[in-house]
Amino acid sequence: MFFSICCTVQVFSLLHFTSVSSPHTAPDGLLPPRLAAATPTSLQVAWAAPARHNAPGPLRYRLQMRTSASPQVHQLMDDETTIFSHMVKELEPFTEYHFRLLVSNSHGETSSPWVSLFTEQDSGSSVRLVPQRRAGVERESERERASGQRSLVKGTPLPHDLAGVILD
């Protein structure tokens, strides 16, 4: 990852005054958005300001979303904001969505990597589903949590048309 730092140095000597400035650049040190809260039909997505603004003036934030089923990118917000979260509504239950953040100033733009976030399972279901991200990941059922016993669910990744692993 490339980082640049904008700085101004002023040097004064008995002979003359010199000022040296590095050029302003796009913001950098941007982390991907994170999940703040989830329901079956909404996701509260939050983020932090970039580590370095690298230029004077306001920062413009753009939050983008796409699904695994479609490469189409949806622009959720585009604003010079100081509020670092956004509620995405009218989503499908127990579905994976991909988000990224783009931040720009008057000298350029930088983007975070895409990150996957999941909506919660619909509360009308009597079976608890757990997203399977990779094989061999520990999963706890309600019974295991109550008894203190644990088991390991192993297997191959699920086909894209299945939503998760069914636990009793």
C-alpha positions, 0 to 999 in steps of 0.5 A, a space after each residue: 500500500 502506498 502512503 504519501 504525506 503532505 508537509 510544508 517545511 520553512 527554513 530561515 537562515 541569516 541569508 534568506 527565507 526558504 519554503 518547501 512544500 510537497 504536493 497535495 495528494 489524495 487521502 490515504 490510510 483508509 480502512 474498509 467499512 464495518 458492520 455496526 448493526 444488522 437486522 433481517 432487512 437492514 445493515 448499519 454500516 460505519 467507517 472511520 476517517 482516513 488516517 491522512 487527508 493530505 490536502 486542505 479542505 473537506 473530504 467527500 465520502 461515497 459508500 458503494 454496495 453490490 451483491 454476489 448475484 450482480 456486479 452492478 454497484 449501487 451508490 448509497 451516499 455521496 456527501 461531505 459529511 462528518 457522520 461516519 455511518 449509514 443505514 441501508 434498508 429494504 435488504 433481503 434476510 440472511 444475504 451477503 452484501 459487499 461494501 466499500 468506501 471511497 474518499 476524495 479531496 480536491 487532489 484525488 480519490 482513494 478507495 477501501 477494499 470491498 468487505 462482505 456483510 450479512 443481514 440477519 436471519 428472518 425471525 420467523 424461521 424456527 431453524 437457526 442458520 449460520 453463514 459458512 465462510 470457510 470449512 472447519 470453522 467452529 459453530 455453536 448451537 443453542 444447546 452447545 452454549 447452554 451445556 458448555 460443550 462445543 463441536 466443529 462443523 467441517 465441510 466444503 464451501 456451500 454452493 452459491 444458491 444455499 444460504 448457510 449451515 443448518 444447526 439444531 
